[in-house]
């Protein structure tokens, strides 16, 4: 099957999301669609998937024009989409999620669960997806949940599969497994659209790469000959610094001191066990590890979102082990959370409201019980300009912004005040190269201003490039403290997997 998008234009109030876009895809190939956050990638695929109606242009399948008024129309035509944020019911099983909407039924419309299980096993075996039909979604790692989404698409006989930022929440090992799945799909005659902002991944998996900037296709490159720098410049419209630029740290006094910290969950499972470390003023300490080894619980305990079961946390010598998040915030702690939608933003509020969300009660913005919106709006205008937040206006709902611009709202809010400690968890997850460059520069700027910085990231390349000292977590413990300038990714990776390489250099 040949898919063609001809002259697709989609407008929203104050912005042209897609501007006369032309693309083609043949089954049996991978087209990578790459661009900045807000470049129009997801909007274009939403048009293809029937979620938006184009203002101009046509969708053709094998030369025949198609009009999709809903995803059901696109699915019926052989187009499937795996969204960045999975569309799964957490309490349902794999089989129940896969057949939802196309359930095999028996007498009186009762779900034929054995047939649903058989269908899942058949597709899972054919594409080497290794799924248990009876597993409950909320108990599965995100990489396995993504496989469930893929089986949903294949069950509906999709000839073209669209993946929207498919690796944004995957660990390095899950990304490798995902690429093998894509290769299997292509070899079986499916066409794949791979939306991403990760240059290495596009060069690795794609047969062709199309670059979008500000809603327009600015070029198409061959991954066999293209370079990361070339694509980054096409995406952003200027040369991009792909390497973190920072001088050696000048570490000062201890700001954050963590001693024998232990964190349990409600069922008594130990997620963080006897963790101790320090972060000094003017240095960046990184925490590396495979997702699920206690990093999330560590950050939640440090920021007051989760109760510490044992141990102590001090900031500038003051015990804040039992302080709430607002008290820690007022003591000069900033928190960039790993999940911007659940913990960082209120999607239904405006950009301006989110920019003062954690300090609307400060004297600068509060007159008793009334918010001084003149002051709040003035700060919002300043931050939107300073942090290059791409939004039609400060009144725009933050939930309508691209992921990268949502992240900039959080970074701007958290870093635009006097700080003693910045805790940044997955600070560039789902963010394009231009925004990554900017966020990294702001973090380094905070360090150079004397702020203590703790970075937690599953992106090994990122955490090694940013950190002055590197901690590695494995099964809730800090198993190594390394000098990132003297350690290799392979050495760090072995620690992350629970091994201890003889060649690793301890700081």
N, C-alpha and C positions, 0 to 999 in steps of 0.2 A: 504494500500500500504506500502511496506517496501523499504526504501531507504538505499543503501549501498555505501560507498566510500571505495575503496580498493587500498591501496598503492599509493595514489595521491601524485605526486611530481610536483612542479612548480618552475622553476628557472627563475630569471631575472639576468641581468649583475651584477655580484658582490654579489649576494645574492640568497640563496635557501629559497624561501618564504614558501613552503610546502615540507616536507621531509617524504615521505612514510606514509601518514596519512590514518588511518582506522577509519571510523565512521559508525554507523547504526542509523536509525530512523524509528520507526513505526508510522503510523497514530494513532491519539488518545493520543499522548504524547508530552511533551515539552522537547527537548534536549537543554540545555544551553551550548553554546560554549564560553569559557572564557579564557582570556589570556591578556598579556601586549599589548600595542600598538605596532604594528609591529610583533606580534607573528605569523601572517599568517591567522587570522580568516576571514577577508574580502576577501583575495585572494582565500582561499578555497571555500568560497561561490560564488565567481565570476567564479570559475571553474565549480561549480555545475550549475550555472545559464547560462553557455554558453558564458560568457564574455571573459574567457581565456580558451585556450586549454591546458590540462595537458601534461607535458612532459612524465610522466609515470602514470600508474594506470588506474582504471576503475570506472565508475559510473553504478550501477545496480538498476533497479526498479523491484521489485518482482522477483529477480534473473536473469533478462534479461539485458545484457550489453546495455548501451545507449551511443551515441556520440552526444554531443550538440555542434553545430558550431555557435550558436547564441542564444540570449535569447528567440527568437521565438521558437526554438526547445525545450528549457526547459519548456516554457509555455505550448506548445502543449502536453508535457509529464506529465503535472500536477504540475509543480513547479513554485511558484511565489516568488517574492522578494520585500520587502519594504526597500528601501535604506535609509541610515542615512540622506542623503541630498535628499529631496523629488524630484521626477521627474514630476513636475506639471507645467502647463502653467498658470502663475499668473492671466492673464486677461481673461481666460476661466472660465466658470461656472463649478460647480461640475460635472454635467451631461456630459458636453463636455469633461472634462478631463477623466472621467471614461471610456467613449466609444472610446476615441482616438485610432485609429488603427483598431477598430472592430465596426465601426459606423453602426447602423441600418439606412438604406437608403430607400428612396421612389423613385418616378419617377425621372428620369434623374440624379440619384445619389445624390439627395438632402437629407441632414441629417434629419432623422425622430426624431425630438427633443422630441416629446411626448413619443415615445417609449424609448428613452434614459432616460427620467425622470422616467418612470415606472420601468425600470430596476434598477435604483439607489434606488428608494423607496422600491422595493421588497427585495433587499439584505440588505439595511439599516434596514428595519423592522425585517427581519429574525435574524439579529445578533445584534439588539439593538444599532445601530451605530448613529442614530438620525442625519441624514444629510438632508439638504435642497438642492435638485437638482439644484435650480436656484441661489444659493449663488455663488459669485465670489471668487475664490481662494485667491486672495491677501487681501481680507477683513476678512479672517478666521484666528483664532488662530492656532498655530502650531499643537496643539492636535487634532483639527478638520481636518486640512490638512492631518494628518497621517491617519485618518479614511477614507479619500478619497482614499489614496493609498491602504488601505486594501480592499475597495470595488472594486478597479481596479483589484486586484489580485483575489478576489472571483468571479468576473464576468467572468474571464477566467478559472474558475473551477479548481483552484489550490487545490491539495490534500496535498501538503507540502508548508508551508509558511515560508520564511526566513525573520527574522527581524534583520537588521544590526544596532546595537546600537540604539534601538527604543526609549529609554527614555532620550537620551542625551540632547534634547531640550525641554523636557516636564516639566511642573510644578509638584509639589507633588500631587496635586489633579488630574491632567491629567494622571499621572503614575498609580494611583489607578484605574481610568477608563480604562486605557489601559490593565491592568492585568485582569479586568473583561471581556474585549473583547477577550483576549487570552483564557481564560477559556471557553468562549462560542464557540470559534473555535475548541478547543480540544474536547469539549462535542459533537460537530457536526461531529467528526470523522476526523478532519484535523490533520496533524502533524506539529509541530512548531519547528523551529530552532531559538533560542533566543541568538544572539551574544551580549555579553556585557562585561564590565569590572567591573560592580558594583556588589560586592559580595552579599550584602543583597538581591538584586533583584533576582539574580540567585538562591539563597537559597529559596526565597519566591515562585517563579513561576515554577521552573524546576522539572521534574521527574528524570532526570539524568543530571550530569554536567561533561563535558569533558574539560580538561585543556590543552591548547597549550602553548608551550614555544619554542621560536626560530624555529618555523615551524614544531615542532613535538608534537604529543600527548604524554604528560608525565603522564597521568593518568585520570581515571574517578572516580567520587565520588558520593555518595548518599546524596542528600541534607537533608535527615532526620537525618543524623548522622554527616555530615561534619561541620566544623567551618570556619569562615571567615579567621582566622589566618592560618589554614591548607591550604586553597585554595590559599591564598595570597603567601604563601611560595612556593607552587607548580608553581604558575605563574611566580614568579620572580627568584626562585632558591636560595633564602635566606630568613631569617626571615624579616618581614616587620613591621615597626612601624605604626599601624593603628590609633594611637592617636597622636594629635599634641603635640609635646614636647616643652614647652616654660616656661620660668620663668616670674615672674610678671614684668610688664612694668615699666620703669623709664621715665615717660613723662617729656619732657623739654618745650622749648618755643613753642608758636603757629607758625606752618609753613603754614598751609592752613586755611584761614578764609573765610567762605561763609556767606553772609548776605542778607537775603530777596531775594534769587535767584528765579526768575520766568522765565519759558521757555514756549513759545508758538510754535505751528507748523504753517505751511503755511496757514492753514484754520482758525487760531485763537483759536484753542483748547489748553487749558492750561494743560501741562503735568507735570510741576514742579511749585509749588505755594508757594512763600514766605518761602523758605527753608533756614534755618540758622544753621550752626554748625562749629566746629573747629576740626582740627587734629593737634596734637602736635608732636614734634620730639620724636622719640623713643616709639611710641604707634601705635597700629593697631585699627582703627575704622572701624567697619563693617556696611554695609547697607543691611538689610534683607527686603524681600517683595516678593509677588507673581509677576511673570513677567508681565510687562505691567502697573505698578503703578508709572512710572516716573523714574525708576532707569537708564534706557538706556539714556534718555534725560538728566538726571543729569550728567552722566559721559561725554556725548558728550559736554555739556556746560563747564564742568570743564577742558576738554582737548582741547577746541577750535574747535571742529568739528561741533558745533551748536551754534548759536548766542543766548546769554542771552537777554531776553526781559526786564528784570528788575533785580535790585540787584547788588551786587559786589562780586568779587572773588579776594582775595589777596594771594600772596605767599611770605612769609618772609616780609610782610608789603608792598609789591609792587603790585599795582593794575594791574591785567592781564585780567580783564573782557573782554577787546576787543582785546587781543593779539591773534595771530594766533598759530597753533600747533607748528611750528618750534620755535617761540619765547618762548613758554612755555617749550619746550624741552630743549632749551639752558639755561633756568633758573633753570634746575635741576628737571624737572617733567618727570617721566616715565609713560607710558600708556600700559597696557596689555589689549587689547580690547576684548569684549565679543564674537565677530565673527572673528576668526582668518583668515578665508579665504577672507572675504570682506574687513576687516579693518587692519589686522595684517601682511599679507604677499602678495607678488606678486608671484603667483604660477609658472609663466613661468621663473622666475629668479632662479639662483642657491642658495644653502644654504649659501655660502659665501656672495653673493650679498645681500641676505636678512638680514644677520647678521650685515651689515653696512648700511642698508637701510635708517636709520634715522640720520646717522652721516657721510655719505660719503663726505659731504661738510666741515667737521671739518678740522682743520689744520693737524691733525694726518694722515688723509687719502687724503687730497686734495692739489694739487699743481696748483693753479689757476683753470683752467677748466678741469684738468686731474686728475683722481683718481689714487692714489698710490696703485696699486693692490698688490704689495709685502707686504705693511703694512696691507692691508685689509685681504689678505690671511693668514698672520701670526696670526692676531687676530681671524680669523675664525677657524684655527687649534686649538688655545688655548681654545676657547669657546666650540667647538665640544667635546673636551676632558673633560673640566671642568664640563660641563652640561650634559654629557653622551648622546649626540645627536646621535641616531643610523642612520647613513647614509653611503652609499657606499663610498662617497667622498664629499668634499666641493663643487665640481662642479655639483653634482646631483641637478636636479630641485627640489625645495622645495615642489612643488605640488605633487610629487610622494611619499613623506614620509607619514608615518602613522600620524594620528591626534595628538597623544601624542608627537611625535617627532617634528611636526610642532609647537606645543605649546612650547616645550623646546627652539626652535629657537627664538621665540618671547621673552620668559623669559630671555634667555641669552643676547639677544640684549639690552633689556630694563634695566636689572639690572647690567650690566657689566660696569658701569661708576659711577662717583660721582653724588649722588642724594640727593635732599632735600625732594621730595615727590614721592611716588609710588602709582598710581591708577590702581588697578587690578580688572577688571570686569569678572566674571565667570572664574577665573584663571585656574580651573581644569575641565572645561566642556569637556566631551568626552575623559578623560584621565584616564589611568589605575592606579592601586593602587601604583605601584612602582614610577610612575611619580608624582602622587599626593603627596606621601611622600616627594619626592625631592623638588617639587615646594613649598610646605608648609614650608620646612626647609629653603629655600632661602628667602622666605618672612619674616620669623621670624628673619633670620640673618640680613636682611635689617633693621628691626625694632631695633634690638640690636646694630646696628652700628649707630643709631641715626636718621635714615630716618623716616619721617612721612608716614604712610601707610593707604590708604583707600581701603577696600575690598568690592566689591559689588557681592553678590552671592544669587542665588535662592536656593542653597543647604543649608538648615537651619543648619544641623549638622556641615558643614564646617565653615559657618560664625560665629557660636557660639563658635566653638573650637579655631578659629584664633583670634577673636576680644578681645581687652581689654575693649572697649566700643562698644555698639551696638545700631544703629539707625534703626527704623522700618519705612518704607514708605508705605503709603496707599493713593491711588488716588492723587499722586503728592505731598503729604505733609509728613513731618516727624511727626509721631503720637506718638512716644515714644523714649526715650533714656534709655537704660537698661544696667545693669551690667550682662554680660553673665554668670558669676560664680554664680549669685544669682537668675537667671531666668531659668525657665524650657522651653523646646521646646513647650509645650502646651500653656504657657503664651505668648510666642513670636508669636506663630501661631494665637492666638486670635487677637493680635494686627494687624497681617498681613491681617486678614479677616475683619478688621474694628471694632472689639470689644475692650473693655477695661476691662481686667480681674482685679478684686479687689485685687488679690493676687500678681500681678506683682510688682516687686521691681524696682523703678526708681534709676538710678545711681546718 
